Amino acid sequence: MHRNFILIGIFLVQSIFAGVNVISQLDRSWQTMKNSINNGDFRKFKTMYHRDAIMVNGIKDSTYSIRNAFDTWEQGFKDTKAGIIDADLELKFSRRVYNNDTAHETGIFHYYTIKESGERTDSFIHFESLWIKKQNKWLMLMENQISRTSKSEWDSFNSVQ
């Protein structure tokens, strides 16, 4: 009986550490994405998505392949790389459901750009993302930009880890 409790305890500890490990891996993937946005590294940014990924644009009530989304985002990366704008991404999560090779996250992201003139453009978007781990790399399968939100909601939003 005592042995069973020890085995259960070991299993629970392993499960907790596995969960922490997955979250840290996902956080590193998000950090890589943020760095590619900051640096205007479009090539690196594209590697964060599965080649068959889907973009769901709830704001415009449409879906399309991520390749089509890349076409609309590419100029922003070029402008960032050229120093015309600074760009950044911040994230807050309301829910993170995962196992060792799949994950679904919901929350709000804050994407903003600052032009050389100092003019700032902010976007606060409710989002969800669906990830899969392939060959030890997390790839986004779906990005759903659900709806716009406000800075006040962003400021009051309590993020989970």
C-alpha positions in Angstrom: 0.0 0.0 0.0 2.8 2.4 1.0 4.5 1.6 -2.4 1.3 2.6 -4.3 1.3 6.0 -2.6 4.9 6.5 -3.6 4.2 5.6 -7.2 1.2 7.9 -7.3 3.3 10.7 -5.8 6.1 10.2 -8.4 3.5 10.2 -11.2 1.9 13.5 -9.9 5.3 15.2 -9.6 6.2 14.1 -13.2 2.9 15.4 -14.5 3.4 18.8 -12.8 6.9 19.1 -14.3 5.7 18.0 -17.7 3.1 20.7 -17.7 5.6 23.4 -16.6 7.9 22.2 -19.4 5.2 22.5 -22.0 4.3 26.0 -20.9 7.9 27.1 -21.0 8.3 25.6 -24.5 5.2 27.5 -25.7 6.4 30.7 -24.0 9.7 30.3 -25.9 7.8 29.9 -29.1 5.9 33.1 -28.4 9.1 34.8 -27.5 10.6 33.7 -30.8 7.6 35.1 -32.6 7.8 38.4 -30.7 11.6 38.7 -31.5 10.9 38.1 -35.2 8.3 40.9 -35.1 10.7 43.2 -33.2 13.5 42.5 -35.7 11.4 42.5 -38.8 12.6 38.9 -39.4 9.8 37.7 -41.7 11.5 34.5 -42.7 11.8 33.4 -39.0 8.2 34.5 -38.3 6.8 32.3 -41.0 8.6 29.3 -39.6 6.4 29.6 -36.5 3.4 28.4 -38.4 2.6 25.0 -39.8 2.7 25.2 -43.6 -1.1 24.4 -43.8 -2.1 26.8 -41.0 -5.4 28.6 -41.1 -6.1 32.2 -40.3 -9.5 32.9 -38.9 -10.4 36.6 -39.0 -13.4 37.0 -36.8 -13.1 40.8 -37.2 -13.8 40.4 -41.0 -15.8 37.2 -40.6 -13.4 35.2 -43.0 -10.9 32.4 -43.1 -7.9 31.9 -45.3 -4.6 30.1 -45.5 -1.8 31.5 -43.4 0.1 32.1 -46.7 -2.5 34.7 -47.6 -2.2 36.3 -44.2 1.6 36.4 -44.8 1.0 38.4 -48.0 -0.8 41.1 -46.0 1.7 41.2 -43.1 5.0 41.1 -45.1 5.2 44.9 -45.7 5.1 45.5 -41.9 8.1 43.3 -41.5 10.0 45.0 -44.3 9.2 48.4 -42.7 10.4 47.2 -39.3 13.6 45.7 -40.7 14.3 49.0 -42.6 13.7 51.0 -39.4 10.6 52.8 -40.7 8.6 51.5 -37.8 9.1 49.7 -34.5 6.8 46.8 -33.9 6.0 44.8 -30.8 3.6 42.1 -29.5 2.4 41.5 -26.0 0.3 38.6 -24.8 -2.1 37.9 -22.0 -3.7 34.4 -21.7 -7.1 33.6 -20.2 -6.8 29.8 -20.9 -4.0 27.5 -21.9 -4.9 23.8 -22.5 -2.2 21.5 -23.5 -0.5 18.1 -23.5 3.0 17.1 -24.7 2.3 17.7 -28.3 -0.8 19.9 -28.7 -2.0 23.2 -27.2 -4.9 25.6 -27.4 -4.6 29.1 -26.0 -7.0 32.0 -25.7 -6.4 35.5 -24.6 -5.7 39.0 -25.8 -2.8 40.2 -27.8 -1.5 43.8 -28.0 0.2 44.5 -31.3 1.6 48.0 -31.8 3.8 50.0 -34.2 5.6 53.2 -33.7 6.6 55.3 -36.8 9.8 57.3 -37.0 7.6 60.4 -36.3 6.5 58.9 -33.0 3.0 58.1 -34.2 1.8 55.0 -32.4 -0.8 52.5 -33.6 -2.2 50.0 -31.1 -4.4 46.9 -31.7 -5.9 44.9 -28.9 -7.3 41.6 -30.2 -9.1 38.7 -28.5 -7.4 35.6 -30.0 -7.1 31.9 -29.8 -4.2 29.8 -31.1 -3.9 26.1 -31.8 -0.5 24.5 -31.8 1.1 21.2 -32.6 4.5 19.9 -31.7 6.4 18.4 -34.7 10.0 17.2 -34.5 10.4 19.0 -31.1 9.2 22.3 -32.5 5.9 24.0 -31.7 4.0 25.2 -34.8 0.8 27.2 -34.9 -1.9 25.4 -36.8 -4.6 28.1 -36.4 -4.7 31.7 -35.4 -8.1 33.1 -34.7 -8.3 36.9 -34.3 -11.8 36.8 -32.7 -12.6 40.5 -32.1 -11.1 43.8 -31.3 -11.0 45.0 -27.7 -10.0 48.1 -25.8 -6.9 49.2 -23.9 -9.0 49.4 -20.7 -9.9 45.7 -21.0 -6.2 44.9 -21.7 -5.2 46.9 -18.6 -7.7 45.1 -16.4 -7.2 41.6 -17.9 -5.7 39.0 -15.5 -3.4 36.7 -17.4 -2.9 33.0 -16.4 0.2 31.0 -16.9 
